[in-house]
Amino acid sequence: MKDLVKIIAIIAGAVGAAALLTRKRADGSTMYDMLSGKGKEFGDKIVRYSAELKDRMMPDIKGSADENVFSNTYHRKYYMDDTNNNRIYTDS
């Protein structure tokens, strides 16, 4: 009986949350629209910050044949050799 009450309470909470998220406001928007907009803005900020961080940490470093340079867990910079698929470490 206690398990049935728990299940009913969970279902009632989910229905209440769905009703709250999808309830139309006077301007026609919903709380879900607001939250999804805020989430998109937050994601855009993370993308911008990660690009700025990459530019600070590895500013325009290229390999010998203009390859992209990566960094491993020990902060050693390398690029990939296309012929043998080996890592070639740079001095910088």
C-alpha positions as CSV (number, residue, x, y, z in Angstrom):
1,M,0.0,0.0,0.0
2,K,2.9,2.4,0.8
3,D,4.5,1.7,-2.5
4,L,1.2,2.6,-4.3
5,V,1.0,5.9,-2.5
6,K,4.6,6.7,-3.4
7,I,3.9,6.0,-7.1
8,I,0.7,8.1,-7.1
9,A,2.6,11.0,-5.4
10,I,5.3,10.8,-8.1
11,I,2.8,10.8,-10.9
12,A,0.9,13.7,-9.3
13,G,4.1,15.7,-9.0
14,A,5.0,15.0,-12.6
15,V,1.5,16.1,-13.8
16,G,1.8,19.3,-11.6
17,A,5.2,20.1,-13.0
18,A,4.0,19.6,-16.6
19,A,1.0,21.8,-16.0
20,L,3.2,24.5,-14.5
21,L,5.7,24.4,-17.4
22,T,3.1,24.4,-20.1
23,R,0.7,27.0,-18.6
24,K,0.3,29.9,-21.0
25,R,1.0,33.4,-19.6
26,A,-0.8,36.6,-20.6
27,D,1.8,37.3,-23.3
28,G,1.4,33.8,-24.8
29,S,4.7,32.4,-23.6
30,T,5.2,29.4,-21.2
31,M,7.8,28.8,-18.5
32,Y,9.3,26.1,-20.7
33,D,9.9,28.7,-23.4
34,M,11.7,30.9,-20.9
35,L,13.8,28.0,-19.5
36,S,14.8,26.7,-22.9
37,G,15.8,30.3,-23.9
38,K,17.9,30.7,-20.8
39,G,19.5,27.3,-21.5
40,K,20.4,28.2,-25.0
41,E,21.9,31.5,-23.8
42,F,23.9,29.6,-21.2
43,G,25.1,27.2,-23.9
44,D,26.2,30.0,-26.1
45,K,28.2,31.6,-23.3
46,I,30.0,28.3,-22.6
47,V,30.9,28.0,-26.3
48,R,32.2,31.6,-26.4
49,Y,34.2,31.0,-23.2
50,S,35.7,27.8,-24.4
51,A,36.8,29.5,-27.6
52,E,38.4,32.3,-25.7
53,L,40.1,29.8,-23.3
54,K,41.5,27.8,-26.3
55,D,42.8,31.0,-27.9
56,R,44.5,32.0,-24.6
57,M,46.0,28.6,-24.1
58,M,47.0,27.7,-27.7
59,P,47.1,30.9,-29.8
60,D,47.2,30.0,-33.4
61,I,49.7,27.2,-33.2
62,K,49.9,25.1,-36.4
63,G,52.0,22.1,-37.3
64,S,54.6,21.9,-40.1
65,A,52.1,21.4,-42.8
66,D,49.4,23.7,-41.3
67,E,47.8,20.9,-39.2
68,N,45.7,21.7,-36.1
69,V,47.7,21.3,-32.9
70,F,46.2,19.5,-29.9
71,S,47.2,19.3,-26.2
72,N,47.4,16.1,-24.2
73,T,46.8,15.6,-20.5
74,Y,50.4,16.7,-19.7
75,H,49.9,19.9,-21.7
76,R,52.3,18.8,-24.4
77,K,51.3,20.1,-27.8
78,Y,51.2,17.8,-30.8
79,Y,49.8,17.3,-34.2
80,M,48.9,14.2,-36.1
81,D,51.0,12.8,-38.9
82,D,48.7,11.7,-41.7
83,T,50.9,9.0,-43.2
84,N,51.5,6.9,-40.0
85,N,48.9,8.5,-37.7
86,N,51.6,9.2,-35.1
87,R,51.7,12.1,-32.7
88,I,54.4,14.6,-33.5
89,Y,55.1,16.8,-30.5
90,T,56.1,20.5,-30.9
91,D,58.7,22.3,-29.0
92,S,56.5,25.2,-28.0
